[in-house]
């Protein structure tokens, strides 16, 4: 693990992975929400293309689970509508919309064109920093990351230590395949993000998301033409990660 992760946290994460290594996604999520070794956690959701599966799992287990939705104020109108409708349908009782501070926007992006000059700076302003403030009261957070997404995520565990913050990340869908996700959505008759049918298998802010052609990687439409694969909400050694994530555990 990275050097700035406390040994106590390393041991706790290792013990959690051993304790739940034979469990499925639902059991891991259910246990994580009540396990003292995990602590108080929130689900962070983009309400994107695959988000409904994990949101539904949480709603079945505990509708009062804190759900953090980052509104960058540059999202597709379809995403905002989908978020509102899904929150009602799933009866999410503890949803918090997270946004950048107004003074930060006025100081760093007064005309709303920062994304045209520096996408990393825009993501930091509108996503990373607001999320870190929102996560401050929590001991960890639930992500929708999965092994099939490739790169170093291919060895992802259910639990990992987040370097630089002391928090635990919970990845209940780590072992799900893409087909597992699609089957779950279909079997539970869950509404899909309307942009998926229009050629957007991965959905972020509208200025930095384009349609994906047949045969392209699903994330090819994100920051097209740039050497950038992540918005920066994941950290290693206290630093924003811009590419595939190293797995801490």
C-alpha positions in Angstrom: 0.0 0.0 0.0 1.1 3.6 -0.4 3.3 4.9 2.4 0.8 7.5 3.7 -1.8 4.9 4.7 -1.7 4.2 8.4 -0.8 0.6 9.3 -4.0 0.3 11.4 -6.0 1.2 8.3 -4.1 -1.3 6.2 -4.8 -4.1 8.7 -8.5 -3.1 8.9 -8.9 -3.2 5.1 -7.1 -6.5 4.8 -9.3 -8.0 7.5 -12.5 -6.7 5.8 -11.4 -8.3 2.5 -10.7 -11.6 4.2 -14.0 -11.5 6.2 -16.1 -10.8 3.1 -14.1 -12.4 0.3 -16.8 -15.2 -0.3 -19.7 -12.8 -0.2 -21.7 -11.4 -3.1 -22.4 -7.8 -3.9 -25.6 -7.5 -1.9 -24.1 -9.1 1.2 -21.0 -7.0 1.1 -23.0 -3.8 0.8 -25.4 -4.8 3.6 -22.5 -5.8 5.9 -20.5 -2.7 5.1 -23.3 -0.4 6.1 -23.4 -1.9 9.6 -19.8 -3.0 10.2 -18.0 -0.9 12.8 -14.7 -1.6 11.1 -16.0 0.3 8.0 -17.6 3.2 9.9 -20.1 5.7 8.5 -20.2 5.6 4.7 -22.0 7.3 1.9 -22.7 6.3 -1.7 -21.3 8.6 -4.3 -23.3 8.4 -7.5 -23.1 10.2 -10.9 -26.6 8.9 -11.8 -24.9 7.8 -15.0 -25.2 5.0 -17.4 -24.9 2.1 -14.9 -25.6 3.9 -11.6 -29.1 2.6 -11.2 -27.9 -0.9 -10.3 -26.0 0.2 -7.2 -28.6 2.8 -6.3 -31.3 0.1 -6.4 -29.2 -2.2 -4.2 -28.8 0.5 -1.7 -32.5 1.4 -1.7 -33.4 -2.2 -1.1 -31.0 -2.5 1.9 -31.5 0.9 3.5 -33.3 3.9 1.8 -31.7 6.2 4.4 -28.2 5.5 3.2 -26.5 8.9 2.5 -26.3 9.4 -1.3 -24.0 12.2 -2.7 -24.8 13.4 -6.2 -22.3 15.9 -7.7 -24.0 18.5 -9.8 -21.2 20.2 -11.7 -23.8 22.5 -13.2 -22.6 21.3 -16.6 -24.5 18.1 -16.7 -26.8 17.0 -19.5 -30.4 18.1 -18.8 -31.3 14.4 -19.2 -29.0 13.5 -16.3 -30.7 16.0 -14.0 -34.2 14.8 -15.0 -33.1 11.1 -14.6 -31.6 11.9 -11.1 -34.8 13.6 -9.9 -37.0 10.8 -11.2 -34.8 8.0 -10.0 -34.6 9.5 -6.5 -38.4 9.5 -6.3 -38.8 6.0 -7.8 -36.2 4.4 -5.4 -37.4 6.5 -2.5 -33.9 7.7 -1.6 -34.5 9.4 1.7 -31.1 10.9 2.3 -29.9 12.4 -1.0 -27.6 15.3 -0.9 -26.8 17.4 -4.1 -23.2 18.5 -4.0 -22.0 21.6 -5.9 -18.9 23.9 -6.1 -18.9 26.9 -3.8 -20.2 30.0 -5.6 -17.2 32.1 -4.6 -14.8 29.5 -6.0 -16.7 29.5 -9.3 -16.7 33.3 -9.5 -12.9 33.4 -8.7 -11.8 30.5 -10.9 -14.4 30.2 -13.7 -16.4 33.4 -13.8 -17.5 32.9 -17.5 -18.0 29.2 -17.4 -15.3 28.4 -19.9 -12.6 26.9 -17.7 -13.3 23.4 -19.3 -12.1 24.8 -22.6 -8.7 25.8 -21.2 -8.0 23.2 -18.5 -10.3 20.2 -18.0 -8.3 19.1 -15.0 -8.8 22.4 -13.3 -12.5 22.3 -14.1 -12.9 18.8 -12.7 -11.1 19.9 -9.5 -13.3 22.9 -9.1 -16.6 21.3 -9.9 -16.1 17.7 -8.8 -13.1 16.8 -6.7 -13.1 19.6 -4.2 -16.9 19.6 -3.6 -16.9 15.9 -3.1 -14.0 16.0 -0.6 -15.9 18.5 1.4 -19.0 16.4 1.3 -17.1 13.3 2.4 -15.5 15.0 5.3 -18.0 13.7 7.9 -17.7 10.1 6.7 -15.2 7.3 7.3 -15.6 5.9 3.8 -17.6 5.9 0.6 -19.3 3.4 -1.7 -18.2 3.3 -5.4 -19.5 1.6 -8.5 -16.1 0.6 -9.8 -15.7 -2.9 -11.2 -12.9 -5.3 -12.3 -14.2 -5.6 -15.8 -13.5 -1.9 -16.5 -9.9 -3.0 -17.0 -6.5 -1.5 -16.2 -5.4 -1.9 -12.7 -9.1 -2.1 -11.7 -8.8 -5.7 -12.8 -7.5 -6.7 -9.3 -9.9 -4.5 -7.4 -11.1 -5.7 -4.0 -14.3 -5.1 -2.1 -12.5 -2.8 0.3 -9.5 -0.5 -0.3 -7.8 2.2 1.7 -7.8 5.7 0.2 -4.3 7.1 0.5 -4.1 10.7 1.9 -7.6 10.8 3.4 -7.7 7.8 5.8 -11.1 6.7 4.3 -12.1 3.3 3.1 -13.6 2.8 -0.3 -16.2 0.1 -0.7 -16.6 -1.5 -4.1 -19.5 -3.9 -3.8 -19.8 -4.5 -7.5 -16.1 -5.2 -8.0 -16.6 -8.7 -9.3 -19.6 -8.0 -11.5 -19.3 -8.2 -15.2 -20.9 -5.9 -17.7 -23.5 -8.6 -18.4 -24.2 -8.8 -14.6 -25.0 -5.1 -14.6 -27.2 -5.3 -17.6 -29.0 -8.4 -16.4 -29.6 -6.8 -13.0 -31.1 -3.7 -14.6 -33.3 -5.7 -16.8 -34.5 -8.2 -14.2 -35.5 -5.5 -11.8 -37.1 -3.4 -14.6 -35.0 -0.4 -13.7 -35.1 2.8 -15.8 -32.0 3.4 -17.9 -30.4 6.7 -18.5 -32.0 8.1 -21.6 -28.7 9.0 -23.2 -27.5 5.4 -23.3 -29.9 4.6 -26.2 -28.5 7.7 -28.0 -24.9 6.4 -28.1 -23.6 7.5 -24.7 -22.4 4.4 -22.7 -20.4 6.7 -20.3 -21.9 10.0 -19.3 -20.3 13.0 -17.7 -20.6 16.7 -18.3 -22.0 17.8 -21.7 -19.0 19.8 -22.8 -16.6 16.8 -22.3 -18.8 13.9 -23.3 -19.4 12.8 -26.9 -21.1 9.8 -28.5 -19.3 6.5 -28.9 -19.1 4.7 -32.2 -19.7 1.0 -32.5 -16.5 -0.9 -31.6 -15.0 2.0 -29.5 -14.2 1.7 -25.9 -17.3 2.7 -23.8 -15.3 5.6 -22.2 -13.9 6.8 -25.6 -16.4 9.7 -25.5 -15.1 11.1 -22.3 -12.6 13.9 -22.8 -12.1 12.8 -26.4 -8.7 13.7 -27.7 -7.1 14.2 -24.3 -4.9 11.9 -22.3 -7.4 11.8 -19.5 -9.6 9.0 -18.3 -10.8 10.0 -14.9 -12.4 13.2 -13.5 -10.2 13.1 -10.5 -12.4 12.0 -7.6 -10.1 9.0 -6.8 -6.9 9.7 -4.9 -3.6 7.9 -4.4 -0.9 9.2 -2.1 -3.1 12.2 -1.5 -3.0 13.1 -5.2 -5.6 13.2 -7.9 -5.4 10.2 -10.2 -5.8 11.0 -13.9 -5.6 7.5 -15.4 -6.5 3.9 -14.4 -6.3 3.6 -10.7 -3.7 1.6 -8.9 -5.4 -0.7 -6.5 -4.4 0.0 -2.9 -5.1 -3.4 -1.5 
